[in-house]
């Protein structure tokens, strides 16, 4: 048997293989260049061709070239490749190679492979010498399961075809035989016959050329062309097979339309829909995504990695969710933050799930913009805070009315005693002094209650600062006293703890809600049998821990997992909104803290709030003793307040020390200054009818700026956002009503020292 070996890189290491072949009686021809193959082939037909593919597995062109050589149809082409890497030779097998030989070569395997190659060659040679008559070809046409025809090479005239052929194209036999497909105008796009014939001459076959044709009725159908050379009537002809793929094309078109419909659907959805590939890059996004993130069009998003559109600190979580969805096939729901083009953050609720998209594994993310929900939550938080204040309104009124009762009674007593002072002056003055002292205590108590309410009512501020947690608790406990006193004893165990970074008002809301809940968990009427305990301490990990415990009804075990869910409540209808604990949870977690609950039905509950301590600087050395106060200086003062009694009280307090002018209208005070009067200090109420304190200040800035710098505002509470913003913008100080006389006099001396 004649064997042709086509080597790579010289083929010196194949010498042992050549030796074994010769020892077994085979004739061996070796070429080291592919260009030398035709010359070696012309010297004699080779039954076996061994192609060295050990270092270059892409031998498809060589295999095809070998198959196009004269008489090569009967030869066996064997590929030589490394063991463990034979899978890489599959393309060459598809191109026409028939067998594999593993390197290094095993003698027994080589012998078997050579015997198989010899037998194949002998069988093919026998079939070649056997005459294939036209009758047999006609039989093959008849039994072919697909439309089949035999045409001339030169013109492509149909000389024979089976019934499936005529059924496929819709023409009777007499209209087809002897005519070309171009004459019949079968093809939607005429096939380049010259190209196909050239492929047939070079490779012996043509496989899978996609073509469209029309039936006589005008119906468009699809087929694949498979062609080969065959002898018919003593001359070379082309045999062609035409499997009908029209149903497959229709299915592909339906799929394409479905994908278009799918894209149209998700493009019209109100939610944000994005498709990511398995590498977490954007493959598709609807216009809602681009608009929500501030991009001009969707194309700007395509190809972006998910890390480009979410905060860096959220990437690990998002990446894990995507891989989990790919691995498990389950949808994953989570709240997520997206980064807009301008760097701002968009909060969304996102569902992520795997889905093939355009034929590839992908991750689909459907997100809902939470902006409106967050705004609604903010409104609900305000409503909940107002509901808490409403619950306490009766108790607060009671707390204020008590001190006011003895305040007014004692003041009246003092006036009567002083009126009758002349006959028994010493005794009356002593009694009046005692009554006034008690009245002052009552006024101080009212002042404390109002201060606590003002702390709780700062609903618009979300800024964080260092907060003394014990001071917040004391103010909150003062407000909750009425709610608690008829239900339980209050036990305070407020150990010294570091300050925390937080918002005083919001922490007050959290603790007030927990205290009211604790009180409402205990029936009224038997306070000696129940206890509400408030504890501050440091936890084991160094965080500030606040615990609110009660001995009330407790919470059922199956309710605990849902306790912080919005609108979930264990109270009777009409008693609770189901938002209090949900808002507490949101406020605490927003400050970087945690809130937990333990409870046992019939024994009570404990709510634990954990907050991070602030990083306070090391204590500085105490400042040096202040210098002795300067001598008291008498100043010229102007007091502007629409309440005559306030003006009178300030005049009574200040006139022993300063020259004081009183005015109940800001317009009148401005006219005095316009007329040339000048003052060292101007006390002005903020909220007044007609010209307000803000209007008065603006007029002074424009007309008498040196007098504007001397204004000190008096306020009973900046009740509007405009007033609060104004006070924050004014450089000078302001005093909260009520204020002490000494505080007022000290501030005046301080201002006079700088004039």
DRENVODO-849700 format. One line per field, with one value per residue (C-alpha): residue number from 0; residue in one letter; x, y, z. Coordinates in steps of 0.02 Angstrom, whole numbers, plus 50000, padded with zeros to 5 digits. Each point is the difference from the previous one (the first is absolute). Layout:
// residues N
nr: [NUM ...] $
rest: [a ...] $
X: [X ...] $
Y: [Y ...] $
Z: [Z ...] $
END
This chain:
// residues 755
nr: [0 1 2 3 4 5 6 7 8 9 10 11 12 13 14 15 16 17 18 19 20 21 22 23 24 25 26 27 28 29 30 31 32 33 34 35 36 37 38 39 40 41 42 43 44 45 46 47 48 49 50 51 52 53 54 55 56 57 58 59 60 61 62 63 64 65 66 67 68 69 70 71 72 73 74 75 76 77 78 79 80 81 82 83 84 85 86 87 88 89 90 91 92 93 94 95 96 97 98 99 100 101 102 103 104 105 106 107 108 109 110 111 112 113 114 115 116 117 118 119 120 121 122 123 124 125 126 127 128 129 130 131 132 133 134 135 136 137 138 139 140 141 142 143 144 145 146 147 148 149 150 151 152 153 154 155 156 157 158 159 160 161 162 163 164 165 166 167 168 169 170 171 172 173 174 175 176 177 178 179 180 181 182 183 184 185 186 187 188 189 190 191 192 193 194 195 196 197 198 199 200 201 202 203 204 205 206 207 208 209 210 211 212 213 214 215 216 217 218 219 220 221 222 223 224 225 226 227 228 229 230 231 232 233 234 235 236 237 238 239 240 241 242 243 244 245 246 247 248 249 250 251 252 253 254 255 256 257 258 259 260 261 262 263 264 265 266 267 268 269 270 271 272 273 274 275 276 277 278 279 280 281 282 283 284 285 286 287 288 289 290 291 292 293 294 295 296 297 298 299 300 301 302 303 304 305 306 307 308 309 310 311 312 313 314 315 316 317 318 319 320 321 322 323 324 325 326 327 328 329 330 331 332 333 334 335 336 337 338 339 340 341 342 343 344 345 346 347 348 349 350 351 352 353 354 355 356 357 358 359 360 361 362 363 364 365 366 367 368 369 370 371 372 373 374 375 376 377 378 379 380 381 382 383 384 385 386 387 388 389 390 391 392 393 394 395 396 397 398 399 400 401 402 403 404 405 406 407 408 409 410 411 412 413 414 415 416 417 418 419 420 421 422 423 424 425 426 427 428 429 430 431 432 433 434 435 436 437 438 439 440 441 442 443 444 445 446 447 448 449 450 451 452 453 454 455 456 457 458 459 460 461 462 463 464 465 466 467 468 469 470 471 472 473 474 475 476 477 478 479 480 481 482 483 484 485 486 487 488 489 490 491 492 493 494 495 496 497 498 499 500 501 502 503 504 505 506 507 508 509 510 511 512 513 514 515 516 517 518 519 520 521 522 523 524 525 526 527 528 529 530 531 532 533 534 535 536 537 538 539 540 541 542 543 544 545 546 547 548 549 550 551 552 553 554 555 556 557 558 559 560 561 562 563 564 565 566 567 568 569 570 571 572 573 574 575 576 577 578 579 580 581 582 583 584 585 586 587 588 589 590 591 592 593 594 595 596 597 598 599 600 601 602 603 604 605 606 607 608 609 610 611 612 613 614 615 616 617 618 619 620 621 622 623 624 625 626 627 628 629 630 631 632 633 634 635 636 637 638 639 640 641 642 643 644 645 646 647 648 649 650 651 652 653 654 655 656 657 658 659 660 661 662 663 664 665 666 667 668 669 670 671 672 673 674 675 676 677 678 679 680 681 682 683 684 685 686 687 688 689 690 691 692 693 694 695 696 697 698 699 700 701 702 703 704 705 706 707 708 709 710 711 712 713 714 715 716 717 718 719 720 721 722 723 724 725 726 727 728 729 730 731 732 733 734 735 736 737 738 739 740 741 742 743 744 745 746 747 748 749 750 751 752 753 754] $
rest: [x x x x x x x x x x x x x x x x x x x x x x x x x x x x x x x x x x x x x x x x x x x x x x x x x x x x x x x x x x x x x x x x x x x x x x x x x x x x x x x x x x x x x x x x x x x x x x x x x x x x x x x x x x x x x x x x x x x x x x x x x x x x x x x x x x x x x x x x x x x x x x x x x x x x x x x x x x x x x x x x x x x x x x x x x x x x x x x x x x x x x x x x x x x x x x x x x x x x x x x x x x x x x x x x x x x x x x x x x x x x x x x x x x x x x x x x x x x x x x x x x x x x x x x x x x x x x x x x x x x x x x x x x x x x x x x x x x x x x x x x x x x x x x x x x x x x x x x x x x x x x x x x x x x x x x x x x x x x x x x x x x x x x x x x x x x x x x x x x x x x x x x x x x x x x x x x x x x x x x x x x x x x x x x x x x x x x x x x x x x x x x x x x x x x x x x x x x x x x x x x x x x x x x x x x x x x x x x x x x x x x x x x x x x x x x x x x x x x x x x x x x x x x x x x x x x x x x x x x x x x x x x x x x x x x x x x x x x x x x x x x x x x x x x x x x x x x x x x x x x x x x x x x x x x x x x x x x x x x x x x x x x x x x x x x x x x x x x x x x x x x x x x x x x x x x x x x x x x x x x x x x x x x x x x x x x x x x x x x x x x x x x x x x x x x x x x x x x x x x x x x x x x x x x x x x x x x x x x x x x x x x x x x x x x x x x x x x x x x x x x x x x x x x x x x x x x x x x x x x x x x x x x x x x x x x x x x x x x x x x x x x x x x x x x x x x x x x x x x x x x x x x x x x x x x x x x x x x x x x x x x x x x x x x x x x x x x x x x x x x x x x x x x x x x x x x x x x x] $
X: [50000 50067 50003 50025 50061 49979 50110 50024 50166 50109 49923 50165 49914 49884 50144 49953 49822 50068 50113 49854 49895 50139 50030 49817 50025 49924 50071 50029 50009 50038 49979 50045 49910 49816 50048 50088 49843 49933 50167 50010 49819 50033 50138 49870 49832 50018 49880 50040 50048 50069 49986 50109 49888 50098 50058 49869 49825 49924 50024 49830 50067 50126 49868 49883 50142 50042 49818 49999 50149 49959 49956 50006 49819 50058 50152 49993 50059 50067 50043 50148 49974 50057 49910 49881 49982 49912 49837 50078 50006 49810 49991 50124 49894 49848 50098 50034 50128 49943 50113 50114 50168 50063 50181 50112 49947 49961 50057 49843 49887 50099 49979 49811 49981 50099 49894 49839 50066 50048 49828 49913 50107 49969 49811 50000 50105 49879 49851 50092 50028 49820 49891 49859 49869 49872 49862 50082 50015 49817 49964 50104 49901 49837 50046 50081 49896 50034 49975 50145 50053 50140 50058 50134 50158 50015 49825 49910 49862 49894 50016 49918 49908 49891 49819 50045 50093 49846 49891 50121 50012 49821 50037 49950 50138 49976 50030 50161 50098 50120 49988 50114 49946 50035 49881 49869 50035 49997 50118 49957 50183 50090 50136 50175 50022 50178 50050 49912 50076 50172 49970 49945 50158 50112 49915 49887 49846 49899 49908 49860 49983 49846 49885 49823 49881 49823 49866 49892 49870 50128 50028 50176 50085 50174 50118 50181 50106 50109 50095 50124 50073 49934 50018 49834 49977 50188 50037 50031 49842 49949 49886 49908 49895 49875 49937 49854 50037 49849 49919 50165 50012 49821 50042 50153 49893 49871 50140 50068 49827 49981 50165 49944 49836 50097 50111 49848 49916 50145 50032 49823 50002 49997 50140 50187 50051 50181 50082 50177 50113 50085 50147 49881 50004 49843 49934 49833 49905 49834 49982 49937 50173 50089 49877 50006 50191 50015 50064 49946 49971 50014 50157 50101 49963 50039 50163 50013 50048 49881 50135 49980 49818 49998 50101 50166 49949 49847 50092 50043 49818 49931 50128 49960 49813 50029 50107 49875 49861 50105 50043 49829 49885 49896 49950 50082 49913 50096 50007 50147 50081 50042 50123 49932 50107 50020 50058 49839 49918 49835 49917 49912 49924 50075 49950 50141 49975 50087 49925 50070 50010 50045 50048 50125 49992 49959 49942 49844 49976 49827 50009 49867 50044 49976 50006 49812 49999 50137 49905 49844 50100 50061 49820 49948 50144 49936 49823 50061 50095 49846 49897 50124 49986 49810 50004 50100 49907 49883 50145 50105 49855 49981 50186 49997 49838 50061 50150 49901 49867 50116 50103 49850 49935 50166 50024 49827 50041 50163 49911 49872 50133 50104 49846 49974 50185 49999 49930 50104 50139 50126 49879 49911 50161 50058 49836 50005 50177 49950 49850 50106 50129 49866 49934 50174 50012 49837 50058 50162 49901 49892 50160 50071 49841 49998 50185 49965 49856 50108 50136 49874 49919 50153 49923 50088 50179 50092 50176 50107 50103 50071 49853 49997 49887 49958 49942 49886 49929 49967 49904 49903 49959 49932 49880 49948 49974 49811 49983 50106 49951 49829 50064 50173 50145 50138 50175 50146 50174 50092 50184 50129 50025 50091 49907 49936 49992 49816 49851 49928 49822 49996 50077 49871 49864 50072 50008 49830 49922 50081 49944 49821 49995 50066 49866 49861 50054 49954 49820 49960 49956 50132 50166 50069 49996 50093 50163 50076 50188 50114 50185 50153 50162 50146 49976 50135 50059 50015 49837 49877 49854 49828 49873 49815 49920 49824 49905 49849 49909 50149 50000 49955 50148 49927 49977 50182 50069 49872 50006 50099 49900 49899 49815 50021 49927 49950 49890 49813 49922 50006 50141 50153 50044 50125 50135 50083 50125 50031 50048 50107 50092 50028 50063 50120 50072 50021 50114 50102 49923 49894 49836 49953 49859 49981 49832 49906 49810 49933 50169 50042 50117 50170 50048 50185 50073 50186 50087 50179 50093 50069 50188 50028 50170 50108 49957 50096 50087 49884 50005 50082 49891 49904 50056 49896 49842 50015 49906 49814 49963 49833 49931 49859 49878 49848 49871 49876 49862 49816 49956 49986 50025 50164 50058 49950 50089 50159 49994 49977 50150 50118 49965 50098 50155 49971 49902 49856 49877 49847 49900 49857 50011 50150 49949 50005 50173 50064 49934 50095 50163 49961 49977 50178 49983 50139 50007 50140 49889 49833 49889 49871 49862 50007 49815 49891 49846 50026 50187 50082 50170 50070 49931 50068 50173 50000 49953 50141 50127 49952 49987 50100 50119 50094 49837 49958 50160 49935 49836 49967 49843 49876 49896 49874 50044 50032 49839 50023 50138 50028 50027 50119 50100 50007 50069 50133 50055 50011 50176 49942 49933 49818 49912 49866 49852 49985 50171 50080 50042 50182 50019 49933 50112 50154 49967 49978 50168 50083 49928 50048 50178 50015 49927] $
Y: [50000 50172 50121 50190 50089 50190 50064 50164 50082 49872 49845 49927 49925 49900 49892 49856 50002 49991 49855 49902 50028 49938 49850 49953 50005 50170 50127 50166 50172 50147 50186 50142 50139 50006 50072 49835 49895 50011 49944 49851 49957 49997 49872 49873 49984 49985 49886 50088 50180 50036 50187 50060 50112 49995 50182 50078 49931 50115 49880 50027 50085 49860 49865 50085 50019 49815 49952 50105 49903 49878 49829 50061 49947 49823 50047 49995 50160 49969 50141 49981 50094 50000 49889 50103 50134 49903 50096 50153 49904 49990 50141 49906 49842 50097 50063 49824 49910 49828 49933 50051 49932 50048 50052 49922 49853 49831 49854 49896 50152 50046 49826 50003 50175 49953 49844 50101 50130 49862 49921 50168 50035 49828 50018 50171 49941 49857 50117 50113 49857 49942 50082 50105 49990 50134 49883 49993 50191 50013 49882 50109 50152 49911 49945 50166 50073 50180 50091 49941 50043 49961 50144 50029 50085 50122 50076 49928 49918 49879 49824 49902 50037 49910 50033 50099 50123 50036 50012 50121 50121 49975 49963 49844 49887 50052 50184 49964 49865 50077 50176 50096 50070 50175 49970 49943 50157 49892 50099 50161 50048 49908 49886 50029 49835 50038 50017 49839 49902 50064 49941 49832 49983 50047 49912 49872 50059 50154 49996 50105 50150 50098 50041 50069 49954 50038 49876 50034 50072 50127 49921 50032 49847 49957 49856 49949 49942 49846 49955 49872 49931 49839 49908 49991 49941 49981 50183 50099 50078 50088 49914 50122 49978 50133 49972 50119 50114 50114 49947 50033 50173 50037 49949 50114 50144 49968 50001 50163 50079 49938 50081 50162 49991 49963 50151 50108 49936 50033 50165 50053 49941 50136 49912 50000 49844 49957 49842 49953 49868 49872 50122 50130 50118 50086 49914 50088 50133 50084 50188 50011 49947 50132 50136 49953 50000 50163 49934 50074 49831 49813 49978 50093 49859 49851 49913 50084 49887 49989 50079 50159 50023 49947 50066 49913 49942 49912 49907 49843 49976 50031 49885 49861 50018 49986 49845 49923 50029 49919 49852 49966 50066 50090 50182 50111 50156 50137 50187 50072 50168 50056 50139 50130 50083 50155 49894 50009 49841 49922 49875 49854 49832 49875 49824 49902 49837 49897 50000 49956 50159 49999 49818 50030 49976 50167 50082 50109 50136 50079 50149 50113 50179 50024 50189 50019 49864 50088 50163 49912 49923 50173 50061 49848 50032 50177 49935 49872 50135 50110 49851 49974 50183 49987 49851 50101 50165 49973 49951 50147 50119 49924 50019 50182 50045 49934 50117 50141 49980 50029 50124 50117 49969 50042 50154 50063 49966 50095 50152 50001 49980 50142 50112 49983 50014 50164 49946 49842 50023 49872 49856 50036 50014 49832 49916 50084 49940 49821 50010 50074 49863 49868 50093 50001 49811 49978 50113 49901 49839 50071 50055 49824 49923 50122 49965 49813 50027 50111 49868 49870 50115 50032 49893 50081 49973 49842 50061 49893 50065 49939 49954 49968 49848 50020 50180 49943 49864 50122 50117 49856 49928 50170 49995 49820 50017 50020 49848 49894 50055 49917 49835 49962 50058 50083 49936 50095 49924 50126 49955 50118 49961 50088 50120 49932 50075 50021 50115 50054 50019 49832 49907 50084 49933 49823 50000 50084 49867 49859 50077 50026 49821 49936 50096 49942 49819 50018 50019 50161 50005 49895 50094 49919 49828 50050 50078 50090 50000 50111 49954 50075 49904 49950 49837 49868 50067 50180 50068 50106 49892 50067 49875 50031 49855 49975 49868 50008 49874 49953 49955 49833 49905 49990 50191 50041 49976 50124 50126 50131 49978 50154 49996 49845 50027 49892 50137 50007 50091 50189 49994 49987 50038 49858 50125 50046 49857 49999 50183 49968 49863 50116 50143 49891 49909 50166 50053 49840 49918 49847 49968 49830 49931 49854 49955 49868 50000 50042 50061 50152 50062 50082 50112 50028 50142 49992 50158 50035 50117 50161 50018 50138 50086 49978 50118 50161 50082 50112 50181 50130 50091 50143 50177 50096 50073 50181 50137 50007 50122 50089 49985 50070 49860 49981 49863 49958 49873 50000 49928 50152 49891 49933 50177 50053 49850 50032 50185 49959 49880 50110 50181 49987 49968 50083 50135 49906 50052 49889 49977 49880 50031 49969 50142 50124 49937 50020 50178 50041 49939 50090 50158 49985 49903 49873 49849 49889 49844 49969 49858 49954 49869 49887 49970 50158 50061 50132 50023 49841 49990 49931 50149 50119 49923 50008 50185 50035 49910 50106 50168 49987 49850 50052 49985 49832 49928 50042 49901 49853 49902 49938 49848 49885 49871 50018 49917 50015 49934 50180 50061 49857 50031 50185 49971 49884 50131 50148 50017 50073 49901 49967 49960 49869 50053 49988 50061 50043 50180 49959 49918 50157 50120 49894 49999 50190 50028 49882 50099 50167 49940 49982 50170] $
Z: [50000 49951 50147 49986 50159 50006 50143 50092 50038 49912 50079 50064 50150 49885 49937 50120 49928 49822 50051 50073 49844 49887 50113 49974 49810 49960 49878 50089 49918 50116 49959 50117 49906 49953 49830 49959 50027 49818 49928 50119 49958 49814 50025 50054 50088 50189 50094 50165 50038 50174 50043 50143 50110 50162 50003 49885 50021 49868 49853 49920 49840 49973 50024 49876 49875 50015 49968 49840 49925 49858 50069 50181 50031 50037 50108 50190 50089 50176 50122 50118 50165 50181 50124 50107 49866 49862 50029 49917 49834 49981 49868 49891 50017 49945 49849 49935 50110 50058 50137 50143 50058 50173 50027 50063 49895 50076 49887 50025 49971 49843 49928 50027 49928 49844 49973 50015 49876 49877 50008 49972 49849 49925 50021 49920 49855 49973 49996 49880 49877 50017 49867 50076 49865 49965 50060 50171 50005 49957 50146 50117 49945 50035 50176 50053 50144 49945 49833 49888 49822 49877 49888 49871 50058 49856 49996 50149 49899 50096 49929 50142 50162 50127 50042 50156 49889 49894 50154 50081 49854 49942 49816 49902 49933 49818 50041 50095 49909 49873 50070 50118 50167 49933 49855 50124 50107 50158 50110 50091 49981 49858 50065 49932 49909 49949 50182 50049 49855 50050 50180 49932 49896 50147 50145 49917 50099 50042 50167 50074 49884 50056 49853 49978 49860 49946 49950 49845 50120 50063 50172 50068 50071 50066 49966 50027 49852 50018 49839 49940 49838 49924 49835 49904 49821 49985 50042 50159 50074 50158 50124 50113 50158 50056 50179 50033 50149 49978 50167 50088 49921 50051 50178 49997 49936 50136 50128 49928 50008 50178 50045 49916 50097 50159 49973 49962 50158 50117 49914 50044 50181 50134 50094 49966 49902 49962 49933 50052 49925 50112 50016 50079 49851 49933 49842 49994 50097 49972 49986 50180 50062 49897 50055 50184 50001 49904 49831 49834 49917 50034 49894 50131 50122 49887 50047 50170 50144 50146 50110 49894 50052 50184 50148 50027 50173 49927 49860 50099 50052 49824 49920 50124 49965 49812 50015 50121 49873 49863 50111 50076 49864 50132 50001 50132 50071 50089 50025 49905 49970 49823 49957 49881 49867 50111 50148 50100 50065 49945 50116 49914 50043 49879 49948 49917 49907 49863 49825 49827 49897 49815 50021 50142 50188 50079 50161 49992 50130 50022 50119 50074 50043 50187 49998 50023 50133 50098 49987 50063 50143 50047 50005 50101 50121 50024 50024 50127 50093 50005 50059 50143 50048 49994 50118 50124 49978 50149 50113 49944 50034 50172 50035 49947 50090 50168 50017 49922 50133 50145 49901 49977 50176 50079 49892 50052 50181 49984 49928 50141 50133 49929 49990 50186 50042 50089 50173 50014 49871 50056 50020 49835 49900 50066 49951 49828 49973 50038 49883 49860 50024 49980 49847 49925 50024 49907 49858 49987 49988 49860 49912 50010 49929 49854 49967 49993 49878 49888 49996 49943 49872 49889 49862 49853 50053 49947 50040 50114 50144 50165 50111 50187 50003 50185 49972 49857 50112 50143 49885 49925 50171 50054 49852 50031 50188 49990 49887 50119 50178 50002 49933 50074 50105 49900 50042 49925 49995 49892 50012 49926 49815 49858 49887 49835 49826 49961 49990 50166 49937 49911 50145 50111 49884 50012 50190 50020 49888 50099 50166 49942 49932 50166 50095 49884 50026 50185 50061 50092 50185 50086 49982 50160 49914 49840 49952 49849 50010 49894 49998 49916 49995 49888 49905 49987 49831 50063 49932 50099 50053 50050 50067 50031 50096 50061 50099 49886 49892 49892 49814 49922 49927 49825 49998 50038 49821 49932 50142 49901 49839 49945 50048 50111 50174 50147 50074 49988 49850 50023 50128 49886 49818 49982 49948 50165 50014 49813 50008 50155 49905 49851 50108 50102 49849 49909 50143 49979 50152 50037 50091 50073 50104 50120 50073 50094 50002 50173 50065 49894 49865 49985 49854 49978 49895 49957 49938 49951 50118 49928 49985 50123 50007 50152 50142 49983 50144 50100 49938 50109 50124 49916 50040 50127 49923 49942 50087 49959 49858 49978 49824 49894 49957 49885 50033 49858 50040 49955 50172 50119 50154 49928 49969 50176 50078 49902 50045 50185 49992 49898 50056 50164 49895 49830 49908 49918 49862 49974 49839 49959 49811 49888 49884 50145 50053 49821 49994 50161 49921 49837 50104 50066 50162 50026 50117 50067 50001 49912 50065 49869 49998 49846 49964 50008 49906 49869 49982 50066 50080 49837 49902 50132 49987 49810 50006 50124 49891 49852 50091 50162 49989 50158 50099 49916 50074 50175 49986 50117 49954 50130 49950 50080 49866 49814 49944 49811 49888 49939 50179 50040 49842 50041 50176 49930 49874 50123 50075 50166 50150 50044 50164 50028 50108 50149 50053 50167 50047 50039 49829 49919 50097 49967 49812 50001 50087 49875 49853 50079 50022 49810 49955] $
END
